[in-house]
Amino acid sequence: MAVRDLDGTSPETYIADVRDVDRPAMETLAETLTRDLRGKFWNPRWIREQQDEGFSGAGEITQTATNLFGWQVTKPEAVSEYVWDEVQRVYVEDSLSLDLPAWFDRENPYAFQSLTAVL
């Protein structure tokens, strides 16, 4: 943020991907975020597991959205509008047909309120 404040551009941010120690790679923050969001935050299996956790699962979902917002603030070019549109589709519009709004209402309505506030 300091560099962006000084010269108007943000330096690129790279992440070391060492999940496979035989094939380490560097990728941009945007690539890492997108892969992680698809593998976790928008993944119906992960969401169902959070639903099984009830109140705390709802909190975990909200915390993930809050962390994403943190990236939006510190590195806005890494979080595209598509990302937020997909969060809206999955969690508010229930595009995966997981009954998410009703589940949040039952388990932790405050988590849903926080999630929608981040959106």
LODREN-646522 format. One record per atom (N, C-alpha, C): residue number from 1; residue in one letter; atom name; x, y, z. Coordinates in nm, 4 decimals. Layout:
<pts>
nulum/vexlum/sese/px/py/pz
NUM/A/CA/X/Y/Z
...
</pts>
This chain:
<pts>
nulum/vexlum/sese/px/py/pz
1/M/N/0.0833/-0.1183/0.0000
1/M/CA/0.0000/0.0000/0.0000
1/M/C/0.0877/0.1246/0.0000
2/A/N/0.2027/0.1177/0.0667
2/A/CA/0.2926/0.2335/0.0723
2/A/C/0.3467/0.2669/-0.0654
3/V/N/0.3857/0.1647/-0.1422
3/V/CA/0.4367/0.1883/-0.2778
3/V/C/0.3269/0.2496/-0.3638
4/R/N/0.2068/0.1943/-0.3541
4/R/CA/0.0947/0.2470/-0.4321
4/R/C/0.0662/0.3918/-0.3950
5/D/N/0.0792/0.4233/-0.2676
5/D/CA/0.0560/0.5605/-0.2226
5/D/C/0.1623/0.6559/-0.2768
6/L/N/0.2853/0.6076/-0.2870
6/L/CA/0.3943/0.6931/-0.3327
6/L/C/0.3964/0.7159/-0.4834
7/D/N/0.3772/0.6079/-0.5606
7/D/CA/0.3905/0.6258/-0.7059
7/D/C/0.2667/0.5885/-0.7877
8/G/N/0.1600/0.5496/-0.7209
8/G/CA/0.0346/0.5231/-0.7916
8/G/C/0.0220/0.3839/-0.8512
9/T/N/0.1241/0.3008/-0.8390
9/T/CA/0.1163/0.1639/-0.8896
9/T/C/0.1500/0.0664/-0.7777
10/S/N/0.0932/-0.0505/-0.7885
10/S/CA/0.1207/-0.1537/-0.6885
10/S/C/0.2246/-0.2503/-0.7425
11/P/N/0.3209/-0.2870/-0.6597
11/P/CA/0.4160/-0.3894/-0.7041
11/P/C/0.3441/-0.5235/-0.7144
12/E/N/0.3881/-0.6081/-0.8042
12/E/CA/0.3280/-0.7409/-0.8177
12/E/C/0.3606/-0.8214/-0.6919
13/T/N/0.2688/-0.9033/-0.6516
13/T/CA/0.2874/-0.9885/-0.5357
13/T/C/0.2894/-1.1332/-0.5824
14/Y/N/0.3939/-1.2037/-0.5459
14/Y/CA/0.4084/-1.3435/-0.5854
14/Y/C/0.4026/-1.4337/-0.4633
15/I/N/0.3502/-1.5523/-0.4844
15/I/CA/0.3373/-1.6523/-0.3797
15/I/C/0.4175/-1.7748/-0.4233
16/A/N/0.4937/-1.8307/-0.3315
16/A/CA/0.5670/-1.9538/-0.3600
16/A/C/0.4724/-2.0717/-0.3388
17/D/N/0.4486/-2.1461/-0.4442
17/D/CA/0.3640/-2.2645/-0.4376
17/D/C/0.4554/-2.3853/-0.4200
18/V/N/0.4614/-2.4353/-0.2987
18/V/CA/0.5487/-2.5485/-0.2694
18/V/C/0.4669/-2.6709/-0.2253
19/R/N/0.3439/-2.6786/-0.2714
19/R/CA/0.2622/-2.7945/-0.2376
19/R/C/0.3249/-2.9225/-0.2888
20/D/N/0.3869/-2.9164/-0.4040
20/D/CA/0.4620/-3.0299/-0.4586
20/D/C/0.6094/-2.9920/-0.4509
21/V/N/0.6806/-3.0504/-0.3558
21/V/CA/0.8202/-3.0104/-0.3338
21/V/C/0.9097/-3.0410/-0.4528
22/D/N/0.8674/-3.1309/-0.5397
22/D/CA/0.9473/-3.1622/-0.6581
22/D/C/0.9228/-3.0632/-0.7714
23/R/N/0.8171/-2.9832/-0.7597
23/R/CA/0.7847/-2.8859/-0.8640
23/R/C/0.7409/-2.7536/-0.8031
24/P/N/0.8283/-2.6872/-0.7293
24/P/CA/0.7903/-2.5569/-0.6731
24/P/C/0.7681/-2.4562/-0.7859
25/A/N/0.6810/-2.3620/-0.7609
25/A/CA/0.6494/-2.2619/-0.8635
25/A/C/0.6140/-2.1299/-0.7966
26/M/N/0.6270/-2.0247/-0.8732
26/M/CA/0.5844/-1.8924/-0.8284
26/M/C/0.4573/-1.8577/-0.9047
27/E/N/0.3644/-1.7966/-0.8365
27/E/CA/0.2422/-1.7515/-0.9021
27/E/C/0.1999/-1.6185/-0.8415
28/T/N/0.1169/-1.5471/-0.9150
28/T/CA/0.0706/-1.4178/-0.8652
28/T/C/-0.0314/-1.4396/-0.7537
29/L/N/-0.0494/-1.3378/-0.6749
29/L/CA/-0.1502/-1.3435/-0.5693
29/L/C/-0.2877/-1.3710/-0.6283
30/A/N/-0.3202/-1.3077/-0.7398
30/A/CA/-0.4510/-1.3289/-0.8032
30/A/C/-0.4699/-1.4754/-0.8410
31/E/N/-0.3658/-1.5397/-0.8938
31/E/CA/-0.3757/-1.6812/-0.9299
31/E/C/-0.3974/-1.7676/-0.8061
32/T/N/-0.3239/-1.7385/-0.7000
32/T/CA/-0.3373/-1.8144/-0.5759
32/T/C/-0.4767/-1.7981/-0.5162
33/L/N/-0.5231/-1.6745/-0.5095
33/L/CA/-0.6561/-1.6500/-0.4532
33/L/C/-0.7640/-1.7219/-0.5324
34/T/N/-0.7578/-1.7109/-0.6637
34/T/CA/-0.8603/-1.7735/-0.7481
34/T/C/-0.8610/-1.9249/-0.7294
35/R/N/-0.7428/-1.9859/-0.7284
35/R/CA/-0.7354/-2.1310/-0.7087
35/R/C/-0.7899/-2.1692/-0.5711
36/D/N/-0.7494/-2.0956/-0.4692
36/D/CA/-0.7960/-2.1275/-0.3346
36/D/C/-0.9459/-2.1060/-0.3173
37/L/N/-0.9985/-2.0029/-0.3795
37/L/CA/-1.1429/-1.9790/-0.3711
37/L/C/-1.2202/-2.0911/-0.4382
38/R/N/-1.1734/-2.1347/-0.5540
38/R/CA/-1.2422/-2.2452/-0.6230
38/R/C/-1.2301/-2.3756/-0.5455
39/G/N/-1.1140/-2.3992/-0.4864
39/G/CA/-1.0911/-2.5239/-0.4150
39/G/C/-1.1561/-2.5289/-0.2781
40/K/N/-1.1822/-2.4143/-0.2212
40/K/CA/-1.2366/-2.4099/-0.0860
40/K/C/-1.3679/-2.3318/-0.0804
41/F/N/-1.3615/-2.2033/-0.0903
41/F/CA/-1.4731/-2.1150/-0.0592
41/F/C/-1.5952/-2.1365/-0.1480
42/W/N/-1.5747/-2.1744/-0.2722
42/W/CA/-1.6876/-2.1994/-0.3626
42/W/C/-1.7108/-2.3482/-0.3849
43/N/N/-1.6428/-2.4315/-0.3114
43/N/CA/-1.6501/-2.5755/-0.3285
43/N/C/-1.7663/-2.6299/-0.2453
44/P/N/-1.8653/-2.6928/-0.3097
44/P/CA/-1.9817/-2.7421/-0.2348
44/P/C/-1.9443/-2.8400/-0.1237
45/R/N/-1.8429/-2.9200/-0.1453
45/R/CA/-1.8027/-3.0154/-0.0419
45/R/C/-1.7529/-2.9422/0.0829
46/W/N/-1.6683/-2.8408/0.0642
46/W/CA/-1.6178/-2.7639/0.1776
46/W/C/-1.7335/-2.6918/0.2477
47/I/N/-1.8236/-2.6358/0.1686
47/I/CA/-1.9370/-2.5633/0.2265
47/I/C/-2.0237/-2.6579/0.3089
48/R/N/-2.0503/-2.7780/0.2564
48/R/CA/-2.1302/-2.8756/0.3319
48/R/C/-2.0618/-2.9122/0.4640
49/E/N/-1.9296/-2.9248/0.4605
49/E/CA/-1.8568/-2.9547/0.5843
49/E/C/-1.8718/-2.8404/0.6850
50/Q/N/-1.8738/-2.7173/0.6361
50/Q/CA/-1.8964/-2.6039/0.7260
50/Q/C/-2.0385/-2.6084/0.7802
51/Q/N/-2.1330/-2.6473/0.6960
51/Q/CA/-2.2702/-2.6592/0.7429
51/Q/C/-2.2805/-2.7640/0.8543
52/D/N/-2.2058/-2.8735/0.8410
52/D/CA/-2.2064/-2.9768/0.9444
52/D/C/-2.1542/-2.9235/1.0780
53/E/N/-2.0710/-2.8214/1.0728
53/E/CA/-2.0145/-2.7625/1.1946
53/E/C/-2.1079/-2.6609/1.2601
54/G/N/-2.2170/-2.6271/1.1920
54/G/CA/-2.3165/-2.5379/1.2502
54/G/C/-2.2667/-2.3964/1.2723
55/F/N/-2.2842/-2.3478/1.3937
55/F/CA/-2.2509/-2.2101/1.4297
55/F/C/-2.1071/-2.1748/1.3910
56/S/N/-2.0119/-2.2603/1.4273
56/S/CA/-1.8712/-2.2295/1.3995
56/S/C/-1.8399/-2.2373/1.2510
57/G/N/-1.9073/-2.3238/1.1776
57/G/CA/-1.8882/-2.3304/1.0328
57/G/C/-1.9332/-2.2023/0.9650
58/A/N/-2.0433/-2.1464/1.0128
58/A/CA/-2.0910/-2.0185/0.9590
58/A/C/-1.9884/-1.9093/0.9863
59/G/N/-1.9300/-1.9132/1.1044
59/G/CA/-1.8262/-1.8164/1.1377
59/G/C/-1.7038/-1.8314/1.0494
60/E/N/-1.6666/-1.9547/1.0180
60/E/CA/-1.5511/-1.9798/0.9305
60/E/C/-1.5761/-1.9242/0.7907
61/I/N/-1.6951/-1.9419/0.7397
61/I/CA/-1.7297/-1.8875/0.6086
61/I/C/-1.7172/-1.7354/0.6103
62/T/N/-1.7714/-1.6744/0.7123
62/T/CA/-1.7650/-1.5287/0.7235
62/T/C/-1.6213/-1.4804/0.7378
63/Q/N/-1.5413/-1.5534/0.8135
63/Q/CA/-1.4006/-1.5148/0.8305
63/Q/C/-1.3264/-1.5208/0.6978
64/T/N/-1.3577/-1.6187/0.6156
64/T/CA/-1.2949/-1.6287/0.4840
64/T/C/-1.3312/-1.5076/0.3990
65/A/N/-1.4569/-1.4668/0.4028
65/A/CA/-1.4988/-1.3474/0.3282
65/A/C/-1.4298/-1.2223/0.3821
66/T/N/-1.4150/-1.2144/0.5127
66/T/CA/-1.3480/-1.0993/0.5733
66/T/C/-1.2011/-1.0945/0.5315
67/N/N/-1.1357/-1.2092/0.5285
67/N/CA/-0.9968/-1.2147/0.4830
67/N/C/-0.9856/-1.1744/0.3361
68/L/N/-1.0809/-1.2169/0.2555
68/L/CA/-1.0821/-1.1777/0.1145
68/L/C/-1.0947/-1.0259/0.1023
69/F/N/-1.1778/-0.9682/0.1860
69/F/CA/-1.1914/-0.8222/0.1867
69/F/C/-1.0584/-0.7557/0.2242
70/G/N/-0.9853/-0.8170/0.3156
70/G/CA/-0.8533/-0.7649/0.3506
70/G/C/-0.7604/-0.7612/0.2307
71/W/N/-0.7655/-0.8655/0.1477
71/W/CA/-0.6859/-0.8635/0.0242
71/W/C/-0.7362/-0.7554/-0.0707
72/Q/N/-0.8672/-0.7359/-0.0750
72/Q/CA/-0.9249/-0.6316/-0.1602
72/Q/C/-0.8702/-0.4946/-0.1216
73/V/N/-0.8563/-0.4710/0.0069
73/V/CA/-0.8076/-0.3424/0.0562
73/V/C/-0.6589/-0.3253/0.0285
74/T/N/-0.5816/-0.4291/0.0580
74/T/CA/-0.4362/-0.4148/0.0459
74/T/C/-0.3839/-0.4389/-0.0944
75/K/N/-0.4536/-0.5179/-0.1735
75/K/CA/-0.4085/-0.5524/-0.3082
75/K/C/-0.5293/-0.5600/-0.4017
76/P/N/-0.5955/-0.4458/-0.4276
76/P/CA/-0.7233/-0.4477/-0.4992
76/P/C/-0.7176/-0.5108/-0.6378
77/E/N/-0.6063/-0.5005/-0.7048
77/E/CA/-0.5984/-0.5582/-0.8396
77/E/C/-0.5968/-0.7112/-0.8380
78/A/N/-0.5776/-0.7718/-0.7216
78/A/CA/-0.5751/-0.9180/-0.7117
78/A/C/-0.7143/-0.9776/-0.6934
79/V/N/-0.8122/-0.8942/-0.6594
79/V/CA/-0.9478/-0.9433/-0.6340
79/V/C/-1.0411/-0.8787/-0.7358
80/S/N/-1.0778/-0.9555/-0.8361
80/S/CA/-1.1613/-0.9002/-0.9433
80/S/C/-1.3075/-0.8921/-0.9002
81/E/N/-1.3832/-0.8177/-0.9757
81/E/CA/-1.5267/-0.8055/-0.9480
81/E/C/-1.5955/-0.9414/-0.9592
82/Y/N/-1.5442/-1.0249/-1.0479
82/Y/CA/-1.5986/-1.1602/-1.0636
82/Y/C/-1.5978/-1.2356/-0.9303
83/V/N/-1.4919/-1.2183/-0.8520
83/V/CA/-1.4798/-1.2876/-0.7240
83/V/C/-1.5976/-1.2524/-0.6339
84/W/N/-1.6251/-1.1236/-0.6216
84/W/CA/-1.7354/-1.0813/-0.5349
84/W/C/-1.8701/-1.1231/-0.5925
85/D/N/-1.8826/-1.1219/-0.7245
85/D/CA/-2.0064/-1.1693/-0.7863
85/D/C/-2.0299/-1.3163/-0.7532
86/E/N/-1.9220/-1.3947/-0.7544
86/E/CA/-1.9350/-1.5374/-0.7249
86/E/C/-1.9689/-1.5604/-0.5776
87/V/N/-1.9111/-1.4832/-0.4886
87/V/CA/-1.9469/-1.4932/-0.3463
87/V/C/-2.0964/-1.4639/-0.3299
88/Q/N/-2.1433/-1.3611/-0.3961
88/Q/CA/-2.2859/-1.3251/-0.3919
88/Q/C/-2.3720/-1.4402/-0.4445
89/R/N/-2.3328/-1.4954/-0.5600
89/R/CA/-2.4111/-1.6056/-0.6188
89/R/C/-2.4155/-1.7270/-0.5261
90/V/N/-2.2999/-1.7654/-0.4729
90/V/CA/-2.2924/-1.8871/-0.3928
90/V/C/-2.3632/-1.8719/-0.2581
91/Y/N/-2.3340/-1.7643/-0.1866
91/Y/CA/-2.3801/-1.7548/-0.0478
91/Y/C/-2.5129/-1.6817/-0.0297
92/V/N/-2.5423/-1.5861/-0.1134
92/V/CA/-2.6670/-1.5103/-0.0968
92/V/C/-2.7756/-1.5642/-0.1900
93/E/N/-2.7392/-1.5864/-0.3161
93/E/CA/-2.8376/-1.6368/-0.4126
93/E/C/-2.8489/-1.7888/-0.4087
94/D/N/-2.7593/-1.8562/-0.3369
94/D/CA/-2.7614/-2.0014/-0.3188
94/D/C/-2.7542/-2.0763/-0.4517
95/S/N/-2.6593/-2.0360/-0.5370
95/S/CA/-2.6465/-2.0961/-0.6703
95/S/C/-2.6097/-2.2443/-0.6663
96/L/N/-2.5577/-2.2933/-0.5551
96/L/CA/-2.5227/-2.4353/-0.5432
96/L/C/-2.6353/-2.5174/-0.4802
97/S/N/-2.7483/-2.4523/-0.4538
97/S/CA/-2.8667/-2.5174/-0.3955
97/S/C/-2.8342/-2.5914/-0.2655
98/L/N/-2.7647/-2.5211/-0.1764
98/L/CA/-2.7294/-2.5789/-0.0465
98/L/C/-2.8135/-2.5217/0.0666
99/D/N/-2.9151/-2.4436/0.0318
99/D/CA/-3.0050/-2.3838/0.1307
99/D/C/-2.9280/-2.2951/0.2289
100/L/N/-2.8291/-2.2226/0.1757
100/L/CA/-2.7399/-2.1449/0.2614
100/L/C/-2.8078/-2.0319/0.3389
101/P/N/-2.8910/-1.9490/0.2770
101/P/CA/-2.9532/-1.8424/0.3570
101/P/C/-3.0346/-1.8969/0.4755
102/A/N/-3.1106/-2.0030/0.4534
102/A/CA/-3.1896/-2.0611/0.5629
102/A/C/-3.0985/-2.1250/0.6672
103/W/N/-2.9911/-2.1895/0.6206
103/W/CA/-2.8956/-2.2501/0.7142
103/W/C/-2.8306/-2.1433/0.8020
104/F/N/-2.7846/-2.0344/0.7413
104/F/CA/-2.7267/-1.9251/0.8197
104/F/C/-2.8291/-1.8730/0.9199
105/D/N/-2.9538/-1.8581/0.8754
105/D/CA/-3.0585/-1.8053/0.9629
105/D/C/-3.0789/-1.8945/1.0854
106/R/N/-3.0690/-2.0245/1.0646
106/R/CA/-3.0847/-2.1199/1.1754
106/R/C/-2.9624/-2.1239/1.2665
107/E/N/-2.8451/-2.1303/1.2044
107/E/CA/-2.7226/-2.1588/1.2803
107/E/C/-2.6517/-2.0353/1.3357
108/N/N/-2.6470/-1.9289/1.2546
108/N/CA/-2.5709/-1.8118/1.2975
108/N/C/-2.6091/-1.6927/1.2089
109/P/N/-2.7233/-1.6324/1.2347
109/P/CA/-2.7680/-1.5211/1.1507
109/P/C/-2.6708/-1.4032/1.1531
110/Y/N/-2.5958/-1.3897/1.2614
110/Y/CA/-2.4997/-1.2798/1.2695
110/Y/C/-2.3846/-1.2992/1.1716
111/A/N/-2.3472/-1.4232/1.1474
111/A/CA/-2.2429/-1.4529/1.0487
111/A/C/-2.2900/-1.4137/0.9089
112/F/N/-2.4156/-1.4418/0.8784
112/F/CA/-2.4693/-1.4036/0.7470
112/F/C/-2.4761/-1.2527/0.7345
113/Q/N/-2.5138/-1.1869/0.8423
113/Q/CA/-2.5171/-1.0401/0.8424
113/Q/C/-2.3771/-0.9858/0.8169
114/S/N/-2.2771/-1.0433/0.8791
114/S/CA/-2.1395/-0.9988/0.8574
114/S/C/-2.0943/-1.0264/0.7140
115/L/N/-2.1307/-1.1427/0.6629
115/L/CA/-2.0953/-1.1792/0.5254
115/L/C/-2.1547/-1.0785/0.4260
116/T/N/-2.2820/-1.0493/0.4421
116/T/CA/-2.3465/-0.9556/0.3499
116/T/C/-2.2932/-0.8139/0.3689
117/A/N/-2.2508/-0.7798/0.4895
117/A/CA/-2.1893/-0.6476/0.5116
117/A/C/-2.0570/-0.6373/0.4362
118/V/N/-1.9797/-0.7452/0.4332
118/V/CA/-1.8544/-0.7460/0.3578
118/V/C/-1.8844/-0.7292/0.2091
119/L/N/-1.9895/-0.7939/0.1614
119/L/CA/-2.0256/-0.7817/0.0196
119/L/C/-2.0648/-0.6384/-0.0119
</pts>
